[in-house]
Amino acid sequence: MHDVSTVTVRRPDPAGDEDVVFVRGFRALKVALNDWRTFSSDTHGFLVLTPQDKTRTFRQYPFEFDPPMHTEYRALIEPFYKRALQPAYAERIQDLVRREVDALLAAPQCAVISEFSLPLQNKALAILLDMPESAATVWMNFGTDVFRSGSADALVEYLEQQTDRVDREEDDSIFGFLKRATFEGRPLTRDERLGFAHITFAGGRDTVIGMLTGIVALFAVHPETHVAIQHNPKLTASATEELLRFVSPLGILTRVCPHGGTVEDTDVAAGQRIALCYARANRDPAMFADPDTFIIDRKPNPHLAFGSGPHSCLGNAHARLLARTVMTELAQRVVRIEVLEQVLDTYEAPFTVDGLRYARLVVRAHARHDGES
């Protein structure tokens, strides 16, 4: 059984050590996620474990705000993300996934993170942002994690260039959308436009890459899941939700406690941060039976992979569609995925979880032929 209790951890920081309260149990985490008055998002750069206040001069919109401002900013951008629910959008994702699986099957071996998950994530992001696929080539240079790879400045420079570009030549991309958008009857400021664009890149890269890598790994190390979806494609929906619970691509975010509060029996001082351990909460045995086992048809499955409350993930429809499409395509066209090399991801351990999380994964995918199961 897991220790999922709340714990306070001393973390080193260039400005001085910081005591962070790590919230790991499902119920405690869900309460904290919904109690934005006690545990606030109204800050600049401190909603991730390693602060980003020095990597950008603007806030992320609507992420770094509390209601009612958060609610109003979210309503402005939400229609752009809801395009992922349209049939034409799903067709574009399916076409992309088919091409990437073609490449996977044609390769004698594939370093999954860099040669499958990263390209697919970026090309799918181009669809989400309504930009040409050629833009994904630029984004891939940012690496799998913009901040761990040291590309934070390059990302901001790119966003500034695109923001300036649509001031000269409008288009239908997210940058053009933000140029035309209004808030409280006025055009968005430059910082607002940069902030909306920044969270899309910062928040939708390593999480989606981890999710896609997890799918390939799932079919490789749990071939019975692969076979089950081949024989019953309807299992794709529940398998997607279980993958999101089991992998929890978003491991940890933080909130700031401006006035003091309590998590379970742990006091949180005014100004102290709490760490929201999504991955650990999604393995809480008090909520999930046999939490360390991947159960393809787990029901109910109230996981917190996309958060809860007002700050739940804007991109969840896009991520779910991409995951379902990849699972379906692999089940239909791949008979076996062979692991050639693997290095487990232990980043942020012990506050994340084990299972289908890799720093490096090399596989060989074997094509399914007619009549083969």
Sequence and secondary structure as in RCSB ss.txt:
>XXXX:A:sequence
MHDVSTVTVRRPDPAGDEDVVFVRGFRALKVALNDWRTFSSDTHGFLVLTPQDKTRTFRQYPFEFDPPMHTEYRA
LIEPFYKRALQPAYAERIQDLVRREVDALLAAPQCAVISEFSLPLQNKALAILLDMPESAATVWMNFGTDVFRSG
SADALVEYLEQQTDRVDREEDDSIFGFLKRATFEGRPLTRDERLGFAHITFAGGRDTVIGMLTGIVALFAVHPET
HVAIQHNPKLTASATEELLRFVSPLGILTRVCPHGGTVEDTDVAAGQRIALCYARANRDPAMFADPDTFIIDRKP
NPHLAFGSGPHSCLGNAHARLLARTVMTELAQRVVRIEVLEQVLDTYEAPFTVDGLRYARLVVRAHARHDGES
>XXXX:A:secstr
      EEEEE  TT  EEEEEE SHHHHHHHHH TTTSB  SSS SSSS  TTT SS  TTTT  TTHHHHHHH
HHHHHHGGGGSHHHHHHHHHHHHHHHHHHHHSSSEEIIIIIIHHHHHHHHHHHTT  TTHHHHHHTT SSTTTTT
 HHHHHHHHHHHHHHHHHS  SSHHHHHHH EETTEE  HHHHHHHHHHHHHHSSHHHHHHHHHHHHHHHH HHH
HHHHHH TTHHHHHHHHHHHHH S  EEEEEESS EEETTEEE TTEEEEEEHHHHTT TTTSSSTTS  TT SS
    TT  GGG  TTHHHHHHHHHHHHHHHHHHEEEEEEEEEEE  TTTTSS  SS EEEEEEEEEE  TT  
